[in-house]
Amino acid sequence: MSRSTRPIPARVRILAAILAVACVGLAIVGSVTFLVQREQAIAGVNERLHAQVKSLRAVADDRSVADVGDGATEATDDLNINEYSSIDDYLNAVVARLVPARDEASLALIDGAPRWVPSTLSGFSIIDNQQLIDRAIADTKNGATKMGTVSTDDGALRYIAIPVSMPGDPRQGLYIRAIDLGAELQPVTLAMTTYIIAALAVLAAIGVVGWFVTGRLLSPIRHLRETADAISISDLSARLDPHGNDDIADLSRTVNSMLDRLEGSVDVQRQLLDDVRHELKTPITIVRGHLELMNPRDAVDVASARDIGISELDRLARLVEDIDVLAAAEADSYTMSPVDLAALTARVGELVAVIPDHTWTVEAHAEGTVAGDSDRLLQAWLQLADNAAKYTPAGSPIEIGSSSGSDGARLWVRDHGAGIPPAARVRIFRRFDRAHVHRTVGGSGLGLAIVDAIAKGHGGRCAVADTPGGGATFMIHLPLSEAELPAPVRAGDVVLQREAAG
């Protein structure tokens, strides 16, 4: 089996990208600088070589040439070409007077053979450089002045070859002036060598600093990975420690918020499973006990056990149905739209009027709208009405109504039963939690939990207050303004303390 290759760490990839960009940038800057300086140096060499043509003409035009430094020459008036009887004498005078500067050399040829060299030691000698001589002779066969570059055993030489002839003298003269191109470009080469060393030092510094900086920047992500690895379904308590106000710190806070929601959801699921397990024990125990004690030969006993079993199974069916409704209320995506409070109140009044054993009255119709899911709000309000009908003595009146104010809208159901003790008004909205033992007849204990889930899914809450004269008033508080509502979310993704009674 082939082993999977280990991925390259993000720290290495980021640092490699930074170094690559820096290297390309330094290389471009260095190359451009080198080319510009090299061209400037070669342009200076060419200018000095072209000056030799003017100098030769100055000598031929009845003037001598004096050296003024750095290869430059200046014509004087003490030399006349008419004084030269041959081209040999003229070239001798030219070589003697056009003194080579440092890194320069000159040579006079007659019929292709070296004849005169400078007597000074200021430059270097090219009398034995046959490669340069052959190249200069070949380039000037047509009698024109030629400038070029030749690579010799002594290095690269930039030269100018000037043919010289004199009336009455059949011999052909050639004056060669050469400049050591390597020596002239040495400052440029030295500067580039210094630049390369400095660039390598800069790259090394970028690498060292970048290694620590990327490590520090990526440490929260590494900590995030380690924390994610440490999280299990049995332990969701691990959290990140965000520092600062940058994007990574925001990511850490977002992950912590996600872990909070996840832990809350898991806790709610565990609590639901514990509650369901607890609720299922009673009917199972009852059915099993009656079946074990039943006398199969006694028809009356069999019928009684059968009735008890069917009754408990019906209760289990209602429990499963309510659990399904609660799960749908918690995990549903609500379709928010403007809901008219007066129309919703009238609709609830029509539906509750058919619930028997009570006198139903609609006492108040609120004006205005709320942002919500009308079907879910109707379901929650009817659940409150059904809850009041179950646990209020038969024949007693029940009032419903809606109102609105600056703090939002309220949908309420008011009964005249035993009421809810203040200590129990919070826990009755938890699953399977009840205010009174006698309030359990026919209920699964999930009705108020469903109402609470729907209210919180709309950004609201549930509350219980005393009814004047006795009883309890259950209310659903909803925000009026759509701007105050949270964005549509899945209620199951929010950490909710859902408490129920039924």
TISE-908229 format. One record per residue (C-alpha): x, y negated, z; residue in one letter. Coordinates in nm, 2 decimals, padded with zeros to 4 digits. Example, Ala and Ser with C-alpha at 12.3 -4.5 7.8 and 13.67 -1.06 7.14 Angstrom:
BEGIN
+--------+--------+--------+------+
:     px :     py :     pz : zase :
+--------+--------+--------+------+
:  01.23 :  00.45 :  00.78 :    A :
:  01.37 :  00.11 :  00.71 :    S :
+--------+--------+--------+------+
END
This chain:
BEGIN
+--------+--------+--------+------+
:     px :     py :     pz : zase :
+--------+--------+--------+------+
:  00.00 :  00.00 :  00.00 :    M :
:  00.15 : -00.34 : -00.10 :    S :
:  00.20 : -00.59 :  00.18 :    R :
:  00.02 : -00.92 :  00.14 :    S :
:  00.26 : -01.21 :  00.10 :    T :
:  00.27 : -01.45 :  00.38 :    R :
:  00.13 : -01.79 :  00.28 :    P :
:  00.36 : -02.09 :  00.28 :    I :
:  00.28 : -02.30 :  00.59 :    P :
:  00.11 : -02.63 :  00.52 :    A :
:  00.40 : -02.81 :  00.71 :    R :
:  00.65 : -02.67 :  00.46 :    V :
:  00.43 : -02.76 :  00.16 :    R :
:  00.37 : -03.12 :  00.27 :    I :
:  00.74 : -03.17 :  00.35 :    L :
:  00.84 : -03.02 :  00.01 :    A :
:  00.60 : -03.25 : -00.17 :    A :
:  00.74 : -03.55 :  00.01 :    I :
:  01.10 : -03.45 : -00.06 :    L :
:  01.01 : -03.38 : -00.43 :    A :
:  00.85 : -03.73 : -00.48 :    V :
:  01.14 : -03.89 : -00.30 :    A :
:  01.40 : -03.70 : -00.50 :    C :
:  01.23 : -03.79 : -00.83 :    V :
:  01.21 : -04.15 : -00.73 :    G :
:  01.57 : -04.17 : -00.62 :    L :
:  01.68 : -03.99 : -00.94 :    A :
:  01.49 : -04.24 : -01.16 :    I :
:  01.62 : -04.54 : -00.98 :    V :
:  01.98 : -04.40 : -00.99 :    G :
:  01.96 : -04.31 : -01.36 :    S :
:  01.82 : -04.65 : -01.46 :    V :
:  02.09 : -04.83 : -01.26 :    T :
:  02.37 : -04.61 : -01.40 :    F :
:  02.26 : -04.66 : -01.76 :    L :
:  02.22 : -05.04 : -01.72 :    V :
:  02.56 : -05.08 : -01.55 :    Q :
:  02.73 : -04.84 : -01.81 :    R :
:  02.58 : -05.04 : -02.10 :    E :
:  02.70 : -05.36 : -01.95 :    Q :
:  03.05 : -05.22 : -01.91 :    A :
:  03.06 : -05.09 : -02.27 :    I :
:  02.92 : -05.43 : -02.39 :    A :
:  03.21 : -05.60 : -02.21 :    G :
:  03.46 : -05.36 : -02.37 :    V :
:  03.31 : -05.42 : -02.72 :    N :
:  03.34 : -05.79 : -02.67 :    E :
:  03.70 : -05.77 : -02.58 :    R :
:  03.77 : -05.55 : -02.89 :    L :
:  03.59 : -05.79 : -03.12 :    H :
:  03.81 : -06.07 : -02.98 :    A :
:  04.11 : -05.90 : -03.13 :    Q :
:  03.98 : -05.98 : -03.48 :    V :
:  03.96 : -06.35 : -03.39 :    K :
:  04.31 : -06.33 : -03.24 :    S :
:  04.46 : -06.17 : -03.55 :    L :
:  04.30 : -06.44 : -03.76 :    R :
:  04.44 : -06.70 : -03.53 :    A :
:  04.79 : -06.57 : -03.58 :    V :
:  04.73 : -06.56 : -03.96 :    A :
:  04.60 : -06.91 : -03.96 :    D :
:  04.92 : -07.08 : -03.84 :    D :
:  04.86 : -07.03 : -03.46 :    R :
:  05.00 : -06.80 : -03.20 :    S :
:  04.79 : -06.63 : -02.93 :    V :
:  04.85 : -06.67 : -02.56 :    A :
:  04.71 : -06.44 : -02.29 :    D :
:  04.48 : -06.61 : -02.05 :    V :
:  04.40 : -06.31 : -01.83 :    G :
:  04.17 : -06.00 : -01.84 :    D :
:  04.23 : -05.93 : -02.20 :    G :
:  04.12 : -06.28 : -02.32 :    A :
:  04.35 : -06.46 : -02.56 :    T :
:  04.39 : -06.82 : -02.66 :    E :
:  04.55 : -06.94 : -02.99 :    A :
:  04.85 : -07.18 : -02.99 :    T :
:  05.01 : -07.37 : -03.27 :    D :
:  05.37 : -07.24 : -03.29 :    D :
:  05.33 : -06.95 : -03.54 :    L :
:  05.29 : -06.99 : -03.92 :    N :
:  05.20 : -06.69 : -04.14 :    I :
:  05.41 : -06.85 : -04.42 :    N :
:  05.71 : -06.78 : -04.21 :    E :
:  05.67 : -06.40 : -04.25 :    Y :
:  05.84 : -06.25 : -04.54 :    S :
:  05.67 : -05.91 : -04.50 :    S :
:  05.38 : -05.74 : -04.34 :    I :
:  05.63 : -05.57 : -04.11 :    D :
:  05.74 : -05.90 : -03.96 :    D :
:  05.38 : -06.02 : -03.92 :    Y :
:  05.27 : -05.70 : -03.74 :    L :
:  05.57 : -05.73 : -03.51 :    N :
:  05.47 : -06.08 : -03.42 :    A :
:  05.11 : -05.98 : -03.37 :    V :
:  05.20 : -05.69 : -03.13 :    V :
:  05.44 : -05.91 : -02.94 :    A :
:  05.20 : -06.20 : -02.90 :    R :
:  04.87 : -06.01 : -02.84 :    L :
:  04.97 : -05.87 : -02.50 :    V :
:  04.74 : -05.58 : -02.38 :    P :
:  04.56 : -05.63 : -02.05 :    A :
:  04.53 : -05.36 : -01.79 :    R :
:  04.37 : -05.04 : -01.92 :    D :
:  04.45 : -05.16 : -02.28 :    E :
:  04.70 : -05.05 : -02.55 :    A :
:  04.79 : -05.17 : -02.89 :    S :
:  04.99 : -05.02 : -03.19 :    L :
:  05.08 : -05.14 : -03.53 :    A :
:  05.10 : -04.89 : -03.82 :    L :
:  05.26 : -04.93 : -04.16 :    I :
:  05.15 : -04.68 : -04.42 :    D :
:  05.01 : -04.46 : -04.15 :    G :
:  05.33 : -04.44 : -03.94 :    A :
:  05.36 : -04.60 : -03.60 :    P :
:  05.59 : -04.91 : -03.63 :    R :
:  05.55 : -05.15 : -03.35 :    W :
:  05.43 : -05.13 : -02.98 :    V :
:  05.42 : -05.39 : -02.71 :    P :
:  05.74 : -05.44 : -02.52 :    S :
:  05.54 : -05.52 : -02.20 :    T :
:  05.43 : -05.26 : -01.94 :    L :
:  05.09 : -05.42 : -01.86 :    S :
:  04.89 : -05.15 : -02.05 :    G :
:  04.94 : -04.79 : -02.16 :    F :
:  05.09 : -04.63 : -02.46 :    S :
:  04.91 : -04.48 : -02.75 :    I :
:  05.21 : -04.42 : -02.99 :    I :
:  05.19 : -04.04 : -02.92 :    D :
:  04.81 : -04.02 : -02.94 :    N :
:  04.78 : -03.86 : -03.28 :    Q :
:  04.41 : -03.80 : -03.24 :    Q :
:  04.34 : -04.17 : -03.21 :    L :
:  04.58 : -04.26 : -03.49 :    I :
:  04.43 : -04.00 : -03.73 :    D :
:  04.08 : -04.12 : -03.64 :    R :
:  04.17 : -04.49 : -03.70 :    A :
:  04.34 : -04.42 : -04.04 :    I :
:  04.04 : -04.21 : -04.15 :    A :
:  03.79 : -04.48 : -04.05 :    D :
:  03.97 : -04.76 : -04.23 :    T :
:  04.03 : -04.59 : -04.57 :    K :
:  03.79 : -04.84 : -04.73 :    N :
:  03.98 : -05.14 : -04.59 :    G :
:  03.72 : -05.25 : -04.35 :    A :
:  03.76 : -05.31 : -03.98 :    T :
:  03.62 : -05.02 : -03.77 :    K :
:  03.53 : -04.99 : -03.41 :    M :
:  03.45 : -04.66 : -03.24 :    G :
:  03.51 : -04.41 : -02.96 :    T :
:  03.73 : -04.11 : -02.97 :    V :
:  03.78 : -03.83 : -02.71 :    S :
:  04.14 : -03.74 : -02.67 :    T :
:  04.36 : -03.54 : -02.44 :    D :
:  04.42 : -03.87 : -02.25 :    D :
:  04.04 : -03.93 : -02.21 :    G :
:  03.78 : -04.13 : -02.40 :    A :
:  03.92 : -04.44 : -02.58 :    L :
:  03.72 : -04.72 : -02.72 :    R :
:  03.92 : -04.87 : -03.01 :    Y :
:  03.91 : -05.12 : -03.30 :    I :
:  04.12 : -05.06 : -03.61 :    A :
:  04.20 : -05.37 : -03.83 :    I :
:  04.36 : -05.32 : -04.17 :    P :
:  04.63 : -05.58 : -04.25 :    V :
:  04.77 : -05.66 : -04.60 :    S :
:  04.99 : -05.93 : -04.74 :    M :
:  05.02 : -06.06 : -05.10 :    P :
:  05.35 : -05.94 : -05.25 :    G :
:  05.39 : -05.66 : -05.00 :    D :
:  05.25 : -05.32 : -05.13 :    P :
:  05.26 : -05.16 : -04.79 :    R :
:  04.94 : -05.12 : -04.59 :    Q :
:  04.94 : -05.23 : -04.23 :    G :
:  04.69 : -05.12 : -03.95 :    L :
:  04.66 : -05.28 : -03.61 :    Y :
:  04.49 : -05.07 : -03.34 :    I :
:  04.37 : -05.20 : -03.01 :    R :
:  04.23 : -04.94 : -02.76 :    A :
:  04.07 : -04.96 : -02.42 :    I :
:  04.06 : -04.67 : -02.17 :    D :
:  03.68 : -04.62 : -02.14 :    L :
:  03.71 : -04.39 : -01.84 :    G :
:  03.91 : -04.65 : -01.65 :    A :
:  03.66 : -04.92 : -01.74 :    E :
:  03.37 : -04.71 : -01.63 :    L :
:  03.53 : -04.60 : -01.31 :    Q :
:  03.36 : -04.87 : -01.10 :    P :
:  03.03 : -04.76 : -01.24 :    V :
:  03.11 : -04.39 : -01.17 :    T :
:  03.23 : -04.48 : -00.82 :    L :
:  02.91 : -04.68 : -00.76 :    A :
:  02.70 : -04.38 : -00.88 :    M :
:  02.89 : -04.14 : -00.66 :    T :
:  02.83 : -04.36 : -00.36 :    T :
:  02.46 : -04.38 : -00.46 :    Y :
:  02.43 : -04.00 : -00.49 :    I :
:  02.59 : -03.96 : -00.14 :    I :
:  02.36 : -04.22 :  00.00 :    A :
:  02.05 : -04.06 : -00.17 :    A :
:  02.14 : -03.72 : -00.03 :    L :
:  02.17 : -03.87 :  00.31 :    A :
:  01.84 : -04.04 :  00.27 :    V :
:  01.68 : -03.72 :  00.16 :    L :
:  01.82 : -03.54 :  00.46 :    A :
:  01.69 : -03.81 :  00.69 :    A :
:  01.35 : -03.79 :  00.52 :    I :
:  01.35 : -03.41 :  00.57 :    G :
:  01.44 : -03.43 :  00.94 :    V :
:  01.20 : -03.71 :  01.02 :    V :
:  00.93 : -03.56 :  00.80 :    G :
:  00.96 : -03.22 :  00.96 :    W :
:  00.89 : -03.36 :  01.31 :    F :
:  00.62 : -03.60 :  01.18 :    V :
:  00.43 : -03.34 :  00.99 :    T :
:  00.46 : -03.10 :  01.28 :    G :
:  00.31 : -03.37 :  01.51 :    R :
:  00.03 : -03.45 :  01.26 :    L :
: -00.05 : -03.08 :  01.21 :    L :
: -00.03 : -02.98 :  01.57 :    S :
: -00.40 : -03.05 :  01.63 :    P :
: -00.49 : -02.83 :  01.33 :    I :
: -00.26 : -02.56 :  01.47 :    R :
: -00.42 : -02.60 :  01.81 :    H :
: -00.76 : -02.58 :  01.63 :    L :
: -00.66 : -02.25 :  01.47 :    R :
: -00.53 : -02.11 :  01.80 :    E :
: -00.85 : -02.22 :  01.97 :    T :
: -01.07 : -02.06 :  01.70 :    A :
: -00.87 : -01.74 :  01.74 :    D :
: -00.93 : -01.74 :  02.12 :    A :
: -01.30 : -01.79 :  02.09 :    I :
: -01.52 : -01.48 :  02.11 :    S :
: -01.89 : -01.42 :  02.15 :    I :
: -01.83 : -01.34 :  02.52 :    S :
: -01.63 : -01.66 :  02.59 :    D :
: -01.71 : -01.99 :  02.40 :    L :
: -01.57 : -02.22 :  02.66 :    S :
: -01.24 : -02.31 :  02.48 :    A :
: -01.23 : -02.67 :  02.37 :    R :
: -00.98 : -02.90 :  02.18 :    L :
: -00.81 : -03.20 :  02.34 :    D :
: -00.84 : -03.49 :  02.10 :    P :
: -00.59 : -03.77 :  02.12 :    H :
: -00.62 : -04.11 :  01.95 :    G :
: -00.87 : -04.24 :  01.69 :    N :
: -00.74 : -04.10 :  01.37 :    D :
: -00.91 : -03.85 :  01.13 :    D :
: -00.77 : -03.54 :  01.30 :    I :
: -00.89 : -03.67 :  01.64 :    A :
: -01.24 : -03.71 :  01.49 :    D :
: -01.21 : -03.36 :  01.35 :    L :
: -01.13 : -03.23 :  01.70 :    S :
: -01.43 : -03.41 :  01.85 :    R :
: -01.65 : -03.27 :  01.57 :    T :
: -01.53 : -02.92 :  01.63 :    V :
: -01.59 : -02.96 :  02.01 :    N :
: -01.94 : -03.08 :  01.93 :    S :
: -02.00 : -02.78 :  01.71 :    M :
: -01.87 : -02.55 :  01.98 :    L :
: -02.10 : -02.71 :  02.23 :    D :
: -02.40 : -02.65 :  02.00 :    R :
: -02.28 : -02.29 :  01.93 :    L :
: -02.24 : -02.22 :  02.30 :    E :
: -02.58 : -02.36 :  02.37 :    G :
: -02.74 : -02.16 :  02.10 :    S :
: -02.57 : -01.84 :  02.22 :    V :
: -02.68 : -01.92 :  02.58 :    D :
: -03.04 : -01.97 :  02.47 :    V :
: -03.03 : -01.64 :  02.28 :    Q :
: -02.89 : -01.46 :  02.57 :    R :
: -03.15 : -01.61 :  02.80 :    Q :
: -03.42 : -01.52 :  02.55 :    L :
: -03.30 : -01.16 :  02.54 :    L :
: -03.29 : -01.14 :  02.92 :    D :
: -03.63 : -01.29 :  02.95 :    D :
: -03.78 : -01.06 :  02.68 :    V :
: -03.61 : -00.76 :  02.85 :    R :
: -03.76 : -00.87 :  03.18 :    H :
: -04.11 : -00.92 :  03.03 :    E :
: -04.11 : -00.59 :  02.86 :    L :
: -04.03 : -00.39 :  03.17 :    K :
: -04.37 : -00.46 :  03.33 :    T :
: -04.60 : -00.33 :  03.05 :    P :
: -04.37 : -00.04 :  02.98 :    I :
: -04.37 :  00.05 :  03.35 :    T :
: -04.75 :  00.02 :  03.37 :    I :
: -04.82 :  00.23 :  03.06 :    V :
: -04.57 :  00.50 :  03.17 :    R :
: -04.70 :  00.51 :  03.53 :    G :
: -05.06 :  00.56 :  03.41 :    H :
: -04.96 :  00.82 :  03.16 :    L :
: -04.77 :  01.01 :  03.42 :    E :
: -05.06 :  01.00 :  03.67 :    L :
: -05.33 :  01.07 :  03.41 :    M :
: -05.51 :  01.40 :  03.44 :    N :
: -05.55 :  01.52 :  03.08 :    P :
: -05.85 :  01.74 :  03.19 :    R :
: -06.04 :  01.44 :  03.33 :    D :
: -06.21 :  01.26 :  03.04 :    A :
: -06.27 :  00.95 :  03.26 :    V :
: -05.91 :  00.93 :  03.36 :    D :
: -05.79 :  00.97 :  03.00 :    V :
: -06.02 :  00.70 :  02.89 :    A :
: -05.90 :  00.47 :  03.17 :    S :
: -05.54 :  00.53 :  03.08 :    A :
: -05.62 :  00.47 :  02.72 :    R :
: -05.78 :  00.14 :  02.79 :    D :
: -05.49 :  00.03 :  03.01 :    I :
: -05.23 :  00.13 :  02.74 :    G :
: -05.42 : -00.05 :  02.47 :    I :
: -05.45 : -00.36 :  02.68 :    S :
: -05.07 : -00.36 :  02.76 :    E :
: -04.99 : -00.30 :  02.39 :    L :
: -05.21 : -00.59 :  02.30 :    D :
: -05.02 : -00.80 :  02.55 :    R :
: -04.69 : -00.68 :  02.39 :    L :
: -04.82 : -00.77 :  02.05 :    A :
: -04.91 : -01.12 :  02.16 :    R :
: -04.56 : -01.15 :  02.32 :    L :
: -04.39 : -01.05 :  02.00 :    V :
: -04.61 : -01.29 :  01.80 :    E :
: -04.53 : -01.58 :  02.03 :    D :
: -04.16 : -01.50 :  02.02 :    I :
: -04.18 : -01.52 :  01.64 :    D :
: -04.36 : -01.85 :  01.65 :    V :
: -04.11 : -01.99 :  01.90 :    L :
: -03.82 : -01.88 :  01.68 :    A :
: -03.98 : -02.04 :  01.38 :    A :
: -04.04 : -02.37 :  01.58 :    A :
: -03.67 : -02.37 :  01.69 :    E :
: -03.52 : -02.28 :  01.35 :    A :
: -03.76 : -02.46 :  01.12 :    D :
: -03.66 : -02.75 :  00.90 :    S :
: -03.93 : -03.00 :  00.96 :    Y :
: -04.07 : -03.19 :  00.66 :    T :
: -04.09 : -03.54 :  00.78 :    M :
: -04.35 : -03.78 :  00.64 :    S :
: -04.58 : -04.05 :  00.78 :    P :
: -04.85 : -03.90 :  01.00 :    V :
: -05.16 : -04.11 :  01.07 :    D :
: -05.22 : -04.08 :  01.45 :    L :
: -05.60 : -04.16 :  01.42 :    A :
: -05.65 : -03.89 :  01.15 :    A :
: -05.44 : -03.64 :  01.35 :    L :
: -05.65 : -03.70 :  01.66 :    T :
: -05.98 : -03.66 :  01.48 :    A :
: -05.86 : -03.34 :  01.33 :    R :
: -05.76 : -03.19 :  01.66 :    V :
: -06.10 : -03.30 :  01.81 :    G :
: -06.28 : -03.10 :  01.54 :    E :
: -06.07 : -02.79 :  01.60 :    L :
: -06.09 : -02.78 :  01.98 :    V :
: -06.47 : -02.83 :  01.98 :    A :
: -06.52 : -02.46 :  01.90 :    V :
: -06.32 : -02.34 :  02.20 :    I :
: -06.59 : -02.20 :  02.44 :    P :
: -06.65 : -02.25 :  02.81 :    D :
: -06.55 : -02.62 :  02.81 :    H :
: -06.67 : -02.96 :  02.72 :    T :
: -06.43 : -03.13 :  02.49 :    W :
: -06.40 : -03.51 :  02.46 :    T :
: -06.18 : -03.73 :  02.24 :    V :
: -06.12 : -04.03 :  02.46 :    E :
: -05.87 : -04.24 :  02.25 :    A :
: -05.76 : -04.27 :  01.90 :    H :
: -05.42 : -04.44 :  01.85 :    A :
: -05.35 : -04.67 :  01.56 :    E :
: -05.03 : -04.65 :  01.35 :    G :
: -04.81 : -04.37 :  01.22 :    T :
: -04.53 : -04.15 :  01.33 :    V :
: -04.27 : -03.98 :  01.12 :    A :
: -04.32 : -03.60 :  01.16 :    G :
: -04.45 : -03.27 :  01.03 :    D :
: -04.83 : -03.29 :  01.06 :    S :
: -04.87 : -02.91 :  01.06 :    D :
: -04.62 : -02.86 :  01.34 :    R :
: -04.76 : -03.15 :  01.55 :    L :
: -05.11 : -03.01 :  01.50 :    L :
: -04.98 : -02.67 :  01.62 :    Q :
: -04.82 : -02.81 :  01.93 :    A :
: -05.13 : -03.02 :  02.02 :    W :
: -05.36 : -02.72 :  01.98 :    L :
: -05.13 : -02.51 :  02.19 :    Q :
: -05.16 : -02.76 :  02.47 :    L :
: -05.54 : -02.75 :  02.43 :    A :
: -05.54 : -02.37 :  02.44 :    D :
: -05.32 : -02.37 :  02.74 :    N :
: -05.56 : -02.61 :  02.92 :    A :
: -05.86 : -02.40 :  02.83 :    A :
: -05.70 : -02.08 :  02.96 :    K :
: -05.61 : -02.22 :  03.30 :    Y :
: -05.90 : -02.45 :  03.37 :    T :
: -06.22 : -02.32 :  03.54 :    P :
: -06.50 : -02.25 :  03.30 :    A :
: -06.75 : -02.53 :  03.26 :    G :
: -06.50 : -02.81 :  03.35 :    S :
: -06.44 : -03.09 :  03.10 :    P :
: -06.12 : -03.13 :  02.90 :    I :
: -06.02 : -03.46 :  02.74 :    E :
: -05.78 : -03.52 :  02.45 :    I :
: -05.65 : -03.84 :  02.30 :    G :
: -05.36 : -04.04 :  02.16 :    S :
: -05.21 : -04.37 :  02.24 :    S :
: -04.91 : -04.58 :  02.12 :    S :
: -04.69 : -04.84 :  02.28 :    G :
: -04.35 : -05.00 :  02.26 :    S :
: -04.19 : -04.67 :  02.39 :    D :
: -04.36 : -04.46 :  02.12 :    G :
: -04.67 : -04.25 :  02.06 :    A :
: -04.83 : -04.01 :  02.31 :    R :
: -05.05 : -03.71 :  02.23 :    L :
: -05.22 : -03.58 :  02.54 :    W :
: -05.45 : -03.32 :  02.68 :    V :
: -05.61 : -03.37 :  03.03 :    R :
: -05.76 : -03.09 :  03.23 :    D :
: -05.93 : -03.07 :  03.57 :    H :
: -05.78 : -02.75 :  03.70 :    G :
: -05.54 : -02.67 :  03.98 :    A :
: -05.27 : -02.90 :  03.85 :    G :
: -04.89 : -02.85 :  03.83 :    I :
: -04.67 : -02.90 :  04.14 :    P :
: -04.40 : -03.17 :  04.08 :    P :
: -04.12 : -02.92 :  04.15 :    A :
: -04.25 : -02.70 :  03.87 :    A :
: -04.30 : -02.97 :  03.60 :    R :
: -03.96 : -02.92 :  03.45 :    V :
: -03.93 : -02.54 :  03.45 :    R :
: -04.27 : -02.47 :  03.31 :    I :
: -04.13 : -02.55 :  02.96 :    F :
: -03.87 : -02.28 :  02.99 :    R :
: -03.95 : -01.94 :  02.84 :    R :
: -04.15 : -01.71 :  03.06 :    F :
: -04.15 : -01.95 :  03.35 :    D :
: -04.48 : -02.03 :  03.51 :    R :
: -04.61 : -02.27 :  03.77 :    A :
: -04.85 : -02.03 :  03.94 :    H :
: -04.88 : -01.66 :  03.95 :    V :
: -05.25 : -01.68 :  03.88 :    H :
: -05.18 : -01.88 :  03.56 :    R :
: -05.05 : -01.58 :  03.38 :    T :
: -05.37 : -01.41 :  03.28 :    V :
: -05.36 : -01.35 :  02.90 :    G :
: -05.05 : -01.55 :  02.84 :    G :
: -04.70 : -01.46 :  02.72 :    S :
: -04.52 : -01.74 :  02.90 :    G :
: -04.41 : -01.89 :  02.57 :    L :
: -04.68 : -02.14 :  02.48 :    G :
: -04.53 : -02.45 :  02.64 :    L :
: -04.18 : -02.35 :  02.52 :    A :
: -04.32 : -02.36 :  02.16 :    I :
: -04.47 : -02.71 :  02.23 :    V :
: -04.13 : -02.83 :  02.37 :    D :
: -03.94 : -02.69 :  02.07 :    A :
: -04.17 : -02.88 :  01.83 :    I :
: -04.15 : -03.20 :  02.03 :    A :
: -03.77 : -03.20 :  02.04 :    K :
: -03.76 : -03.11 :  01.67 :    G :
: -03.93 : -03.44 :  01.62 :    H :
: -03.69 : -03.63 :  01.84 :    G :
: -03.95 : -03.64 :  02.12 :    G :
: -04.01 : -03.47 :  02.45 :    R :
: -04.29 : -03.32 :  02.67 :    C :
: -04.41 : -03.44 :  03.01 :    A :
: -04.67 : -03.35 :  03.27 :    V :
: -04.86 : -03.59 :  03.49 :    A :
: -05.14 : -03.56 :  03.75 :    D :
: -05.50 : -03.61 :  03.64 :    T :
: -05.69 : -03.85 :  03.87 :    P :
: -05.92 : -03.64 :  04.08 :    G :
: -05.72 : -03.32 :  04.02 :    G :
: -05.57 : -03.14 :  03.73 :    G :
: -05.28 : -03.19 :  03.49 :    A :
: -05.22 : -03.41 :  03.19 :    T :
: -04.98 : -03.27 :  02.93 :    F :
: -04.82 : -03.52 :  02.69 :    M :
: -04.61 : -03.51 :  02.38 :    I :
: -04.40 : -03.83 :  02.35 :    H :
: -04.29 : -03.92 :  01.99 :    L :
: -04.09 : -04.22 :  01.86 :    P :
: -04.29 : -04.46 :  01.65 :    L :
: -04.03 : -04.59 :  01.42 :    S :
: -03.88 : -04.37 :  01.15 :    E :
: -03.54 : -04.55 :  01.21 :    A :
: -03.54 : -04.41 :  01.56 :    E :
: -03.59 : -04.06 :  01.45 :    L :
: -03.28 : -03.83 :  01.40 :    P :
: -03.21 : -03.70 :  01.05 :    A :
: -03.40 : -03.37 :  00.97 :    P :
: -03.21 : -03.10 :  01.14 :    V :
: -03.27 : -02.74 :  01.23 :    R :
: -03.40 : -02.73 :  01.58 :    A :
: -03.21 : -02.41 :  01.64 :    G :
: -02.88 : -02.60 :  01.58 :    D :
: -02.94 : -02.83 :  01.87 :    V :
: -02.87 : -02.75 :  02.23 :    V :
: -03.21 : -02.75 :  02.39 :    L :
: -03.32 : -02.67 :  02.74 :    Q :
: -03.66 : -02.51 :  02.65 :    R :
: -03.87 : -02.43 :  02.94 :    E :
: -04.21 : -02.26 :  02.91 :    A :
: -04.52 : -02.16 :  03.09 :    A :
: -04.82 : -01.99 :  02.94 :    G :
+--------+--------+--------+------+
END
